[in-house]
Amino acid sequence: MSTMAQAVEAILDALDDRDLPTAREHFRRAVHGNPSAVTDLVTRLAATVDVPQGAIVFGFGIDIWNNPHRDGYAWRCGDCPWTGSNYRSMSAVRSAAEGHAADHRTSRKSVPAVVEYGSDLHTEKASS
């Protein structure tokens, strides 16, 4: 297993345990002395989040991106590459995600369901 893959695994384990200081330390070690590694690490962490097609997931930025340095709230669309980050409240991020769903409607694309990350609807969609 590569060093970067080991770092991703260690970060995810710490996040699963809700141990943010340890997750941040694994992140720091993974990129220490190699700032160009940040992009690869962030991309790998984001890829571990299940954003099902047909849904826009919203919630805590840390959960939406699996990045221990994310603050606030965020949303990601499973039907297109659009995302939104750094919202200050759950109601603000929900509203922004619903606005994105409306954008799909006006462009005559299928309208993704707006669901909270970790909700039953999210996990049901993720498993189908």
N, CA, C and O atoms as a Tinker XYZ file with bonds, in Angstrom:
   512  protein
     1  N      0.855000   -1.169000    0.000000    73     2
     2  CA     0.000000    0.000000    0.000000    64     1     3
     3  C      0.906000    1.239000    0.000000    63     2     4     5
     4  O      1.891000    1.300000    0.735000    81     3
     5  N      0.560000    2.206000   -0.822000    73     3     6
     6  CA     1.366000    3.420000   -0.917000    64     5     7
     7  C      1.241000    4.269000    0.344000    63     6     8     9
     8  O      0.298000    4.119000    1.121000    81     7
     9  N      2.193000    5.147000    0.528000    73     7    10
    10  CA     2.174000    6.051000    1.675000    64     9    11
    11  C      0.916000    6.914000    1.663000    63    10    12    13
    12  O      0.313000    7.145000    2.711000    81    11
    13  N      0.516000    7.395000    0.479000    73    11    14
    14  CA    -0.681000    8.233000    0.384000    64    13    15
    15  C     -1.928000    7.425000    0.725000    63    14    16    17
    16  O     -2.814000    7.924000    1.419000    81    15
    17  N     -2.010000    6.195000    0.254000    73    15    18
    18  CA    -3.153000    5.333000    0.576000    64    17    19
    19  C     -3.207000    5.058000    2.079000    63    18    20    21
    20  O     -4.290000    5.012000    2.664000    81    19
    21  N     -2.043000    4.877000    2.702000    73    19    22
    22  CA    -1.995000    4.665000    4.151000    64    21    23
    23  C     -2.469000    5.913000    4.888000    63    22    24    25
    24  O     -3.172000    5.814000    5.894000    81    23
    25  N     -2.087000    7.081000    4.394000    73    23    26
    26  CA    -2.523000    8.335000    5.019000    64    25    27
    27  C     -4.031000    8.482000    4.916000    63    26    28    29
    28  O     -4.682000    8.870000    5.885000    81    27
    29  N     -4.592000    8.178000    3.760000    73    27    30
    30  CA    -6.047000    8.267000    3.578000    64    29    31
    31  C     -6.733000    7.335000    4.563000    63    30    32    33
    32  O     -7.696000    7.727000    5.221000    81    31
    33  N     -6.251000    6.118000    4.667000    73    31    34
    34  CA    -6.848000    5.142000    5.587000    64    33    35
    35  C     -6.763000    5.630000    7.036000    63    34    36    37
    36  O     -7.733000    5.517000    7.786000    81    35
    37  N     -5.621000    6.165000    7.428000    73    35    38
    38  CA    -5.445000    6.658000    8.799000    64    37    39
    39  C     -6.359000    7.852000    9.079000    63    38    40    41
    40  O     -6.943000    7.950000   10.159000    81    39
    41  N     -6.482000    8.747000    8.121000    73    39    42
    42  CA    -7.367000    9.913000    8.280000    64    41    43
    43  C     -8.811000    9.460000    8.411000    63    42    44    45
    44  O     -9.535000    9.928000    9.290000    81    43
    45  N     -9.232000    8.550000    7.541000    73    43    46
    46  CA   -10.610000    8.058000    7.592000    64    45    47
    47  C    -10.905000    7.344000    8.909000    63    46    48    49
    48  O    -11.987000    7.501000    9.475000    81    47
    49  N     -9.947000    6.563000    9.394000    73    47    50
    50  CA   -10.133000    5.880000   10.684000    64    49    51
    51  C    -10.312000    6.896000   11.804000    63    50    52    53
    52  O    -11.192000    6.745000   12.652000    81    51
    53  N     -9.481000    7.926000   11.806000    73    51    54
    54  CA    -9.584000    8.949000   12.847000    64    53    55
    55  C    -10.905000    9.710000   12.734000    63    54    56    57
    56  O    -11.530000   10.018000   13.749000    81    55
    57  N    -11.332000   10.013000   11.510000    73    55    58
    58  CA   -12.612000   10.704000   11.329000    64    57    59
    59  C    -13.772000    9.822000   11.777000    63    58    60    61
    60  O    -14.728000   10.311000   12.379000    81    59
    61  N    -13.693000    8.527000   11.489000    73    59    62
    62  CA   -14.733000    7.601000   11.954000    64    61    63
    63  C    -14.838000    7.618000   13.479000    63    62    64    65
    64  O    -15.927000    7.487000   14.038000    81    63
    65  N    -13.696000    7.781000   14.140000    73    63    66
    66  CA   -13.665000    7.848000   15.604000    64    65    67
    67  C    -13.976000    9.255000   16.119000    63    66    68    69
    68  O    -14.009000    9.490000   17.327000    81    67
    69  N    -14.200000   10.179000   15.195000    73    67    70
    70  CA   -14.438000   11.599000   15.513000    64    69    71
    71  C    -13.259000   12.192000   16.279000    63    70    72    73
    72  O    -13.438000   13.043000   17.150000    81    71
    73  N    -12.055000   11.734000   15.948000    73    71    74
    74  CA   -10.820000   12.219000   16.558000    64    73    75
    75  C    -10.160000   13.202000   15.592000    63    74    76    77
    76  O     -9.230000   12.853000   14.865000    81    75
    77  N    -10.654000   14.421000   15.601000    73    75    78
    78  CA   -10.203000   15.438000   14.660000    64    77    79
    79  C     -8.715000   15.783000   14.817000    63    78    80    81
    80  O     -8.032000   15.919000   13.803000    81    79
    81  N     -8.186000   15.928000   16.025000    73    79    82
    82  CA    -6.747000   16.226000   16.137000    64    81    83
    83  C     -5.864000   15.151000   15.485000    63    82    84    85
    84  O     -4.877000   15.473000   14.823000    81    83
    85  N     -6.219000   13.892000   15.675000    73    83    86
    86  CA    -5.430000   12.816000   15.073000    64    85    87
    87  C     -5.576000   12.829000   13.555000    63    86    88    89
    88  O     -4.589000   12.642000   12.844000    81    87
    89  N     -6.779000   13.044000   13.051000    73    87    90
    90  CA    -6.990000   13.116000   11.603000    64    89    91
    91  C     -6.153000   14.247000   11.002000    63    90    92    93
    92  O     -5.529000   14.078000    9.954000    81    91
    93  N     -6.146000   15.387000   11.667000    73    91    94
    94  CA    -5.357000   16.527000   11.173000    64    93    95
    95  C     -3.857000   16.226000   11.214000    63    94    96    97
    96  O     -3.113000   16.647000   10.329000    81    95
    97  N     -3.426000   15.513000   12.221000    73    95    98
    98  CA    -2.010000   15.162000   12.306000    64    97    99
    99  C     -1.621000   14.202000   11.181000    63    98   100   101
   100  O     -0.554000   14.357000   10.587000    81    99
   101  N     -2.458000   13.223000   10.880000    73    99   102
   102  CA    -2.171000   12.318000    9.753000    64   101   103
   103  C     -2.139000   13.104000    8.440000    63   102   104   105
   104  O     -1.297000   12.845000    7.580000    81   103
   105  N     -3.040000   14.047000    8.287000    73   103   106
   106  CA    -3.068000   14.898000    7.094000    64   105   107
   107  C     -1.755000   15.678000    6.994000    63   106   108   109
   108  O     -1.116000   15.706000    5.942000    81   107
   109  N     -1.364000   16.310000    8.103000    73   107   110
   110  CA    -0.130000   17.114000    8.118000    64   109   111
   111  C      1.078000   16.260000    7.761000    63   110   112   113
   112  O      1.921000   16.675000    6.966000    81   111
   113  N      1.163000   15.086000    8.336000    73   111   114
   114  CA     2.296000   14.196000    8.036000    64   113   115
   115  C      2.319000   13.785000    6.570000    63   114   116   117
   116  O      3.387000   13.675000    5.968000    81   115
   117  N      1.149000   13.560000    6.001000    73   115   118
   118  CA     1.076000   13.100000    4.603000    64   117   119
   119  C      1.591000   14.151000    3.630000    63   118   120   121
   120  O      2.122000   13.811000    2.573000    81   119
   121  N      1.441000   15.405000    3.975000    73   119   122
   122  CA     1.843000   16.462000    3.039000    64   121   123
   123  C      3.082000   17.224000    3.505000    63   122   124   125
   124  O      3.574000   18.097000    2.790000    81   123
   125  N      3.589000   16.904000    4.693000    73   123   126
   126  CA     4.753000   17.600000    5.234000    64   125   127
   127  C      5.929000   17.541000    4.252000    63   126   128   129
   128  O      6.339000   16.469000    3.808000    81   127
   129  N      6.444000   18.700000    3.937000    73   127   130
   130  CA     7.594000   18.772000    3.038000    64   129   131
   131  C      7.260000   18.573000    1.576000    63   130   132   133
   132  O      8.147000   18.618000    0.724000    81   131
   133  N      5.981000   18.351000    1.271000    73   131   134
   134  CA     5.583000   18.136000   -0.119000    64   133   135
   135  C      4.222000   18.786000   -0.364000    63   134   136   137
   136  O      3.216000   18.086000   -0.476000    81   135
   137  N      4.180000   20.111000   -0.448000    73   135   138
   138  CA     2.897000   20.808000   -0.617000    64   137   139
   139  C      2.106000   20.359000   -1.849000    63   138   140   141
   140  O      0.880000   20.471000   -1.869000    81   139
   141  N      2.782000   19.861000   -2.858000    73   139   142
   142  CA     2.056000   19.409000   -4.052000    64   141   143
   143  C      1.223000   18.166000   -3.755000    63   142   144   145
   144  O      0.334000   17.829000   -4.537000    81   143
   145  N      1.485000   17.481000   -2.653000    73   143   146
   146  CA     0.719000   16.284000   -2.278000    64   145   147
   147  C     -0.664000   16.630000   -1.748000    63   146   148   149
   148  O     -1.529000   15.757000   -1.669000    81   147
   149  N     -0.888000   17.893000   -1.382000    73   147   150
   150  CA    -2.181000   18.294000   -0.824000    64   149   151
   151  C     -3.310000   17.996000   -1.802000    63   150   152   153
   152  O     -4.332000   17.433000   -1.409000    81   151
   153  N     -3.143000   18.360000   -3.055000    73   151   154
   154  CA    -4.200000   18.150000   -4.053000    64   153   155
   155  C     -4.541000   16.670000   -4.187000    63   154   156   157
   156  O     -5.714000   16.299000   -4.219000    81   155
   157  N     -3.520000   15.832000   -4.265000    73   155   158
   158  CA    -3.762000   14.390000   -4.381000    64   157   159
   159  C     -4.487000   13.867000   -3.146000    63   158   160   161
   160  O     -5.430000   13.086000   -3.272000    81   159
   161  N     -4.065000   14.282000   -1.964000    73   159   162
   162  CA    -4.687000   13.810000   -0.733000    64   161   163
   163  C     -6.140000   14.262000   -0.636000    63   162   164   165
   164  O     -7.021000   13.464000   -0.314000    81   163
   165  N     -6.392000   15.533000   -0.910000    73   163   166
   166  CA    -7.761000   16.062000   -0.840000    64   165   167
   167  C     -8.655000   15.347000   -1.858000    63   166   168   169
   168  O     -9.803000   15.024000   -1.553000    81   167
   169  N     -8.145000   15.104000   -3.044000    73   167   170
   170  CA    -8.912000   14.400000   -4.079000    64   169   171
   171  C     -9.237000   12.977000   -3.644000    63   170   172   173
   172  O    -10.364000   12.514000   -3.820000    81   171
   173  N     -8.270000   12.294000   -3.087000    73   171   174
   174  CA    -8.495000   10.917000   -2.614000    64   173   175
   175  C     -9.509000   10.870000   -1.476000    63   174   176   177
   176  O    -10.362000    9.983000   -1.436000    81   175
   177  N     -9.416000   11.823000   -0.554000    73   175   178
   178  CA   -10.366000   11.860000    0.560000    64   177   179
   179  C    -11.778000   12.132000    0.052000    63   178   180   181
   180  O    -12.727000   11.477000    0.485000    81   179
   181  N    -11.926000   13.081000   -0.853000    73   179   182
   182  CA   -13.250000   13.411000   -1.398000    64   181   183
   183  C    -13.858000   12.221000   -2.128000    63   182   184   185
   184  O    -15.072000   12.019000   -2.084000    81   183
   185  N    -13.029000   11.439000   -2.794000    73   183   186
   186  CA   -13.522000   10.283000   -3.548000    64   185   187
   187  C    -14.084000    9.197000   -2.640000    63   186   188   189
   188  O    -14.814000    8.324000   -3.110000    81   187
   189  N    -13.762000    9.232000   -1.357000    73   187   190
   190  CA   -14.266000    8.211000   -0.446000    64   189   191
   191  C    -15.679000    8.510000    0.053000    63   190   192   193
   192  O    -16.292000    7.671000    0.713000    81   191
   193  N    -16.196000    9.693000   -0.257000    73   191   194
   194  CA   -17.547000   10.068000    0.159000    64   193   195
   195  C    -18.529000    9.615000   -0.903000    63   194   196   197
   196  O    -18.383000    9.951000   -2.078000    81   195
   197  N    -19.526000    8.853000   -0.489000    73   195   198
   198  CA   -20.540000    8.375000   -1.423000    64   197   199
   199  C    -21.559000    9.485000   -1.679000    63   198   200   201
   200  O    -22.343000    9.835000   -0.797000    81   199
   201  N    -21.537000   10.029000   -2.886000    73   199   202
   202  CA   -22.532000   11.024000   -3.298000    64   201   203
   203  C    -23.332000   10.357000   -4.422000    63   202   204   205
   204  O    -22.928000   10.394000   -5.584000    81   203
   205  N    -24.459000    9.753000   -4.070000    73   203   206
   206  CA   -25.190000    8.950000   -5.051000    64   205   207
   207  C    -25.793000    9.793000   -6.167000    63   206   208   209
   208  O    -26.205000   10.934000   -5.958000    81   207
   209  N    -25.832000    9.206000   -7.343000    73   207   210
   210  CA   -26.519000    9.847000   -8.455000    64   209   211
   211  C    -27.986000    9.994000   -8.067000    63   210   212   213
   212  O    -28.568000    9.112000   -7.436000    81   211
   213  N    -28.566000   11.111000   -8.452000    73   211   214
   214  CA   -29.956000   11.353000   -8.104000    64   213   215
   215  C    -30.128000   12.050000   -6.777000    63   214   216   217
   216  O    -31.249000   12.206000   -6.294000    81   215
   217  N    -29.003000   12.479000   -6.169000    73   215   218
   218  CA   -29.086000   13.154000   -4.871000    64   217   219
   219  C    -28.080000   14.296000   -4.785000    63   218   220   221
   220  O    -27.011000   14.263000   -5.393000    81   219
   221  N    -28.454000   15.287000   -4.021000    73   219   222
   222  CA   -27.534000   16.327000   -3.580000    64   221   223
   223  C    -27.436000   16.128000   -2.078000    63   222   224   225
   224  O    -28.435000   16.243000   -1.368000    81   223
   225  N    -26.234000   15.831000   -1.590000    73   223   226
   226  CA   -26.060000   15.620000   -0.159000    64   225   227
   227  C    -25.508000   16.890000    0.471000    63   226   228   229
   228  O    -24.675000   17.582000   -0.114000    81   227
   229  N    -25.986000   17.180000    1.670000    73   227   230
   230  CA   -25.494000   18.351000    2.390000    64   229   231
   231  C    -25.252000   17.969000    3.840000    63   230   232   233
   232  O    -25.843000   17.019000    4.353000    81   231
   233  N    -24.383000   18.714000    4.488000    73   231   234
   234  CA   -24.089000   18.452000    5.894000    64   233   235
   235  C    -22.802000   19.125000    6.314000    63   234   236   237
   236  O    -22.375000   20.109000    5.709000    81   235
   237  N    -22.186000   18.589000    7.354000    73   235   238
   238  CA   -20.929000   19.141000    7.835000    64   237   239
   239  C    -19.857000   18.988000    6.754000    63   238   240   241
   240  O    -19.743000   17.932000    6.133000    81   239
   241  N    -19.086000   20.029000    6.537000    73   239   242
   242  CA   -18.048000   20.003000    5.510000    64   241   243
   243  C    -17.060000   18.867000    5.686000    63   242   244   245
   244  O    -16.611000   18.271000    4.708000    81   243
   245  N    -16.719000   18.566000    6.934000    73   243   246
   246  CA   -15.795000   17.454000    7.199000    64   245   247
   247  C    -16.361000   16.152000    6.649000    63   246   248   249
   248  O    -15.619000   15.357000    6.072000    81   247
   249  N    -17.657000   15.920000    6.816000    73   247   250
   250  CA   -18.278000   14.685000    6.350000    64   249   251
   251  C    -18.455000   14.671000    4.834000    63   250   252   253
   252  O    -18.267000   13.637000    4.193000    81   251
   253  N    -18.810000   15.803000    4.272000    73   251   254
   254  CA   -19.065000   15.874000    2.831000    64   253   255
   255  C    -17.778000   15.687000    2.028000    63   254   256   257
   256  O    -17.817000   15.198000    0.899000    81   255
   257  N    -16.648000   16.069000    2.601000    73   255   258
   258  CA   -15.363000   15.972000    1.902000    64   257   259
   259  C    -14.388000   14.976000    2.528000    63   258   260   261
   260  O    -13.360000   14.684000    1.918000    81   259
   261  N    -14.668000   14.442000    3.721000    73   259   262
   262  CA   -13.717000   13.601000    4.471000    64   261   263
   263  C    -12.360000   14.284000    4.594000    63   262   264   265
   264  O    -11.313000   13.642000    4.503000    81   263
   265  N    -12.401000   15.596000    4.802000    73   263   266
   266  CA   -11.197000   16.399000    4.937000    64   265   267
   267  C    -11.219000   17.019000    6.335000    63   266   268   269
   268  O    -12.111000   17.812000    6.638000    81   267
   269  N    -10.258000   16.675000    7.190000    73   267   270
   270  CA   -10.288000   17.168000    8.567000    64   269   271
   271  C    -10.057000   18.670000    8.706000    63   270   272   273
   272  O    -10.180000   19.215000    9.803000    81   271
   273  N     -9.727000   19.336000    7.617000    73   271   274
   274  CA    -9.510000   20.783000    7.664000    64   273   275
   275  C    -10.696000   21.575000    7.128000    63   274   276   277
   276  O    -10.625000   22.801000    7.041000    81   275
   277  N    -11.775000   20.907000    6.770000    73   275   278
   278  CA   -12.973000   21.605000    6.292000    64   277   279
   279  C    -13.718000   22.217000    7.462000    63   278   280   281
   280  O    -13.889000   21.588000    8.506000    81   279
   281  N    -14.154000   23.438000    7.275000    73   279   282
   282  CA   -14.970000   24.125000    8.276000    64   281   283
   283  C    -16.374000   24.296000    7.732000    63   282   284   285
   284  O    -16.594000   24.197000    6.525000    81   283
   285  N    -17.307000   24.548000    8.603000    73   283   286
   286  CA   -18.666000   24.875000    8.195000    64   285   287
   287  C    -19.407000   23.700000    7.593000    63   286   288   289
   288  O    -19.198000   22.544000    7.961000    81   287
   289  N    -20.272000   24.029000    6.662000    73   287   290
   290  CA   -21.166000   23.062000    6.024000    64   289   291
   291  C    -20.941000   23.085000    4.523000    63   290   292   293
   292  O    -20.427000   24.062000    3.979000    81   291
   293  N    -21.332000   21.994000    3.849000    73   291   294
   294  CA   -21.104000   21.890000    2.410000    64   293   295
   295  C    -22.176000   21.026000    1.759000    63   294   296   297
   296  O    -22.903000   20.305000    2.441000    81   295
   297  N    -22.268000   21.106000    0.423000    73   295   298
   298  CA   -23.131000   20.212000   -0.345000    64   297   299
   299  C    -22.373000   19.751000   -1.583000    63   298   300   301
   300  O    -21.466000   20.429000   -2.065000    81   299
   301  N    -22.768000   18.576000   -2.089000    73   299   302
   302  CA   -22.210000   18.030000   -3.332000    64   301   303
   303  C    -23.343000   17.382000   -4.117000    63   302   304   305
   304  O    -24.237000   16.760000   -3.543000    81   303
   305  N    -23.294000   17.535000   -5.421000    73   303   306
   306  CA   -24.313000   16.971000   -6.306000    64   305   307
   307  C    -23.791000   15.677000   -6.921000    63   306   308   309
   308  O    -22.664000   15.623000   -7.412000    81   307
   309  N    -24.616000   14.639000   -6.890000    73   307   310
   310  CA   -24.244000   13.367000   -7.490000    64   309   311
   311  C    -24.513000   13.299000   -8.982000    63   310   312   313
   312  O    -24.132000   12.330000   -9.638000    81   311
   313  N    -25.171000   14.327000   -9.526000    73   311   314
   314  CA   -25.513000   14.328000  -10.949000    64   313   315
   315  C    -24.645000   15.246000  -11.790000    63   314   316   317
   316  O    -24.713000   15.202000  -13.018000    81   315
   317  N    -23.830000   16.077000  -11.153000    73   315   318
   318  CA   -22.969000   16.992000  -11.899000    64   317   319
   319  C    -21.773000   17.344000  -11.010000    63   318   320   321
   320  O    -21.759000   16.966000   -9.839000    81   319
   321  N    -20.792000   18.040000  -11.522000    73   319   322
   322  CA   -19.603000   18.335000  -10.714000    64   321   323
   323  C    -19.755000   19.513000   -9.751000    63   322   324   325
   324  O    -18.784000   19.874000   -9.086000    81   323
   325  N    -20.921000   20.115000   -9.653000    73   323   326
   326  CA   -21.091000   21.298000   -8.811000    64   325   327
   327  C    -21.088000   20.938000   -7.332000    63   326   328   329
   328  O    -21.589000   19.889000   -6.927000    81   327
   329  N    -20.516000   21.828000   -6.542000    73   327   330
   330  CA   -20.444000   21.689000   -5.091000    64   329   331
   331  C    -20.553000   23.073000   -4.456000    63   330   332   333
   332  O    -20.446000   24.091000   -5.140000    81   331
   333  N    -20.760000   23.098000   -3.182000    73   331   334
   334  CA   -20.736000   24.351000   -2.432000    64   333   335
   335  C    -20.178000   24.085000   -1.050000    63   334   336   337
   336  O    -20.516000   23.082000   -0.421000    81   335
   337  N    -19.330000   24.973000   -0.578000    73   335   338
   338  CA   -18.675000   24.768000    0.715000    64   337   339
   339  C    -18.660000   26.049000    1.534000    63   338   340   341
   340  O    -18.950000   27.139000    1.042000    81   339
   341  N    -18.309000   25.873000    2.803000    73   339   342
   342  CA   -18.077000   26.976000    3.742000    64   341   343
   343  C    -19.332000   27.748000    4.107000    63   342   344   345
   344  O    -19.271000   28.958000    4.324000    81   343
   345  N    -20.469000   27.070000    4.178000    73   343   346
   346  CA   -21.694000   27.701000    4.673000    64   345   347
   347  C    -21.621000   27.711000    6.197000    63   346   348   349
   348  O    -20.970000   26.856000    6.798000    81   347
   349  N    -22.287000   28.676000    6.816000    73   347   350
   350  CA   -22.181000   28.840000    8.267000    64   349   351
   351  C    -23.261000   28.119000    9.059000    63   350   352   353
   352  O    -23.172000   28.034000   10.284000    81   351
   353  N    -24.278000   27.601000    8.384000    73   351   354
   354  CA   -25.336000   26.898000    9.119000    64   353   355
   355  C    -25.926000   25.794000    8.257000    63   354   356   357
   356  O    -25.786000   25.785000    7.034000    81   355
   357  N    -26.592000   24.862000    8.935000    73   355   358
   358  CA   -27.240000   23.762000    8.225000    64   357   359
   359  C    -28.375000   24.305000    7.361000    63   358   360   361
   360  O    -28.578000   23.830000    6.243000    81   359
   361  N    -29.111000   25.285000    7.858000    73   359   362
   362  CA   -30.223000   25.829000    7.057000    64   361   363
   363  C    -29.699000   26.543000    5.815000    63   362   364   365
   364  O    -30.328000   26.473000    4.759000    81   363
   365  N    -28.564000   27.228000    5.917000    73   363   366
   366  CA   -27.999000   27.913000    4.744000    64   365   367
   367  C    -27.523000   26.917000    3.694000    63   366   368   369
   368  O    -27.745000   27.122000    2.501000    81   367
   369  N    -26.870000   25.840000    4.126000    73   367   370
   370  CA   -26.380000   24.869000    3.151000    64   369   371
   371  C    -27.549000   24.104000    2.523000    63   370   372   373
   372  O    -27.514000   23.787000    1.334000    81   371
   373  N    -28.582000   23.808000    3.316000    73   371   374
   374  CA   -29.772000   23.141000    2.771000    64   373   375
   375  C    -30.417000   24.022000    1.704000    63   374   376   377
   376  O    -30.789000   23.541000    0.634000    81   375
   377  N    -30.544000   25.302000    1.998000    73   375   378
   378  CA   -31.139000   26.246000    1.055000    64   377   379
   379  C    -30.314000   26.327000   -0.234000    63   378   380   381
   380  O    -30.877000   26.365000   -1.327000    81   379
   381  N    -29.004000   26.354000   -0.111000    73   379   382
   382  CA   -28.138000   26.399000   -1.292000    64   381   383
   383  C    -28.265000   25.116000   -2.116000    63   382   384   385
   384  O    -28.295000   25.168000   -3.346000    81   383
   385  N    -28.340000   23.970000   -1.442000    73   383   386
   386  CA   -28.507000   22.697000   -2.146000    64   385   387
   387  C    -29.850000   22.662000   -2.871000    63   386   388   389
   388  O    -29.932000   22.190000   -4.005000    81   387
   389  N    -30.904000   23.161000   -2.219000    73   387   390
   390  CA   -32.217000   23.230000   -2.865000    64   389   391
   391  C    -32.180000   24.180000   -4.057000    63   390   392   393
   392  O    -32.833000   23.927000   -5.069000    81   391
   393  N    -31.420000   25.275000   -3.946000    73   391   394
   394  CA   -31.251000   26.188000   -5.077000    64   393   395
   395  C    -30.568000   25.500000   -6.243000    63   394   396   397
   396  O    -30.924000   25.728000   -7.400000    81   395
   397  N    -29.582000   24.655000   -5.943000    73   395   398
   398  CA   -28.916000   23.908000   -7.005000    64   397   399
   399  C    -29.884000   22.928000   -7.668000    63   398   400   401
   400  O    -29.870000   22.765000   -8.888000    81   399
   401  N    -30.720000   22.281000   -6.863000    73   399   402
   402  CA   -31.738000   21.380000   -7.426000    64   401   403
   403  C    -32.664000   22.157000   -8.350000    63   402   404   405
   404  O    -33.046000   21.654000   -9.406000    81   403
   405  N    -33.027000   23.370000   -7.971000    73   403   406
   406  CA   -33.873000   24.220000   -8.820000    64   405   407
   407  C    -33.161000   24.560000  -10.128000    63   406   408   409
   408  O    -33.796000   24.659000  -11.179000    81   407
   409  N    -31.846000   24.738000  -10.059000    73   407   410
   410  CA   -31.081000   24.982000  -11.288000    64   409   411
   411  C    -31.203000   23.795000  -12.237000    63   410   412   413
   412  O    -31.310000   23.979000  -13.450000    81   411
   413  N    -31.187000   22.589000  -11.699000    73   411   414
   414  CA   -31.382000   21.403000  -12.537000    64   413   415
   415  C    -32.762000   21.462000  -13.203000    63   414   416   417
   416  O    -32.905000   21.157000  -14.387000    81   415
   417  N    -33.760000   21.855000  -12.431000    73   415   418
   418  CA   -35.131000   21.929000  -12.942000    64   417   419
   419  C    -35.219000   22.922000  -14.098000    63   418   420   421
   420  O    -35.826000   22.619000  -15.125000    81   419
   421  N    -34.618000   24.111000  -13.942000    73   419   422
   422  CA   -34.719000   25.136000  -14.989000    64   421   423
   423  C    -33.912000   24.768000  -16.223000    63   422   424   425
   424  O    -34.205000   25.256000  -17.315000    81   423
   425  N    -32.906000   23.921000  -16.075000    73   423   426
   426  CA   -32.128000   23.492000  -17.243000    64   425   427
   427  C    -32.701000   22.207000  -17.844000    63   426   428   429
   428  O    -32.111000   21.602000  -18.739000    81   427
   429  N    -33.870000   21.806000  -17.327000    73   427   430
   430  CA   -34.588000   20.621000  -17.815000    64   429   431
   431  C    -33.815000   19.316000  -17.623000    63   430   432   433
   432  O    -34.023000   18.343000  -18.347000    81   431
   433  N    -32.924000   19.316000  -16.638000    73   431   434
   434  CA   -32.240000   18.085000  -16.247000    64   433   435
   435  C    -33.082000   17.416000  -15.171000    63   434   436   437
   436  O    -33.960000   18.049000  -14.585000    81   435
   437  N    -32.820000   16.143000  -14.908000    73   435   438
   438  CA   -33.524000   15.496000  -13.799000    64   437   439
   439  C    -33.163000   16.229000  -12.510000    63   438   440   441
   440  O    -32.048000   16.729000  -12.357000    81   439
   441  N    -34.109000   16.285000  -11.599000    73   439   442
   442  CA   -33.918000   17.040000  -10.361000    64   441   443
   443  C    -33.495000   16.084000   -9.251000    63   442   444   445
   444  O    -34.266000   15.213000   -8.848000    81   443
   445  N    -32.268000   16.248000   -8.758000    73   443   446
   446  CA   -31.809000   15.378000   -7.676000    64   445   447
   447  C    -32.560000   15.663000   -6.374000    63   446   448   449
   448  O    -32.976000   16.792000   -6.115000    81   447
   449  N    -32.723000   14.625000   -5.569000    73   447   450
   450  CA   -33.300000   14.791000   -4.231000    64   449   451
   451  C    -32.259000   15.466000   -3.345000    63   450   452   453
   452  O    -31.073000   15.147000   -3.431000    81   451
   453  N    -32.680000   16.375000   -2.515000    73   451   454
   454  CA   -31.789000   17.057000   -1.573000    64   453   455
   455  C    -31.904000   16.332000   -0.238000    63   454   456   457
   456  O    -32.963000   16.342000    0.390000    81   455
   457  N    -30.807000   15.701000    0.195000    73   455   458
   458  CA   -30.840000   14.885000    1.403000    64   457   459
   459  C    -29.657000   15.193000    2.305000    63   458   460   461
   460  O    -28.561000   15.506000    1.839000    81   459
   461  N    -29.901000   15.099000    3.596000    73   459   462
   462  CA   -28.824000   15.318000    4.548000    64   461   463
   463  C    -27.872000   14.127000    4.517000    63   462   464   465
   464  O    -28.309000   12.977000    4.493000    81   463
   465  N    -26.589000   14.403000    4.516000    73   463   466
   466  CA   -25.589000   13.347000    4.505000    64   465   467
   467  C    -25.739000   12.499000    5.764000    63   466   468   469
   468  O    -25.811000   13.026000    6.874000    81   467
   469  N    -25.784000   11.195000    5.581000    73   467   470
   470  CA   -25.944000   10.280000    6.704000    64   469   471
   471  C    -27.387000    9.955000    7.028000    63   470   472   473
   472  O    -27.645000    9.105000    7.880000    81   471
   473  N    -28.343000   10.611000    6.369000    73   471   474
   474  CA   -29.754000   10.331000    6.625000    64   473   475
   475  C    -30.136000    8.981000    6.032000    63   474   476   477
   476  O    -29.405000    8.421000    5.214000    81   475
   477  N    -31.287000    8.464000    6.452000    73   475   478
   478  CA   -31.765000    7.203000    5.895000    64   477   479
   479  C    -31.923000    7.305000    4.383000    63   478   480   481
   480  O    -31.569000    6.375000    3.658000    81   479
   481  N    -32.453000    8.428000    3.901000    73   479   482
   482  CA   -32.627000    8.595000    2.458000    64   481   483
   483  C    -31.272000    8.558000    1.748000    63   482   484   485
   484  O    -31.151000    7.962000    0.678000    81   483
   485  N    -30.266000    9.183000    2.331000    73   483   486
   486  CA   -28.937000    9.151000    1.729000    64   485   487
   487  C    -28.398000    7.732000    1.684000    63   486   488   489
   488  O    -27.889000    7.299000    0.651000    81   487
   489  N    -28.501000    7.003000    2.787000    73   487   490
   490  CA   -27.945000    5.656000    2.807000    64   489   491
   491  C    -28.762000    4.701000    1.944000    63   490   492   493
   492  O    -28.200000    3.766000    1.375000    81   491
   493  N    -30.078000    4.912000    1.829000    73   491   494
   494  CA   -30.881000    4.085000    0.924000    64   493   495
   495  C    -30.477000    4.343000   -0.513000    63   494   496   497
   496  O    -30.333000    3.396000   -1.286000    81   495
   497  N    -30.291000    5.596000   -0.891000    73   495   498
   498  CA   -29.877000    5.923000   -2.248000    64   497   499
   499  C    -28.478000    5.391000   -2.529000    63   498   500   501
   500  O    -28.189000    4.930000   -3.633000    81   499
   501  N    -27.611000    5.459000   -1.518000    73   499   502
   502  CA   -26.237000    5.019000   -1.707000    64   501   503
   503  C    -26.150000    3.533000   -1.972000    63   502   504   505
   504  O    -25.253000    3.086000   -2.687000    81   503
   505  N    -27.068000    2.752000   -1.408000    73   503   506
   506  CA   -26.974000    1.305000   -1.558000    64   505   507
   507  C    -27.687000    0.786000   -2.800000    63   506   508   509
   508  O    -27.562000   -0.395000   -3.125000    81   507
   509  N    -28.424000    1.629000   -3.495000    73   507   510
   510  CA   -29.159000    1.135000   -4.672000    64   509   511
   511  C    -28.301000    1.144000   -5.911000    63   510   512
   512  O    -28.764000    0.760000   -6.985000    81   511
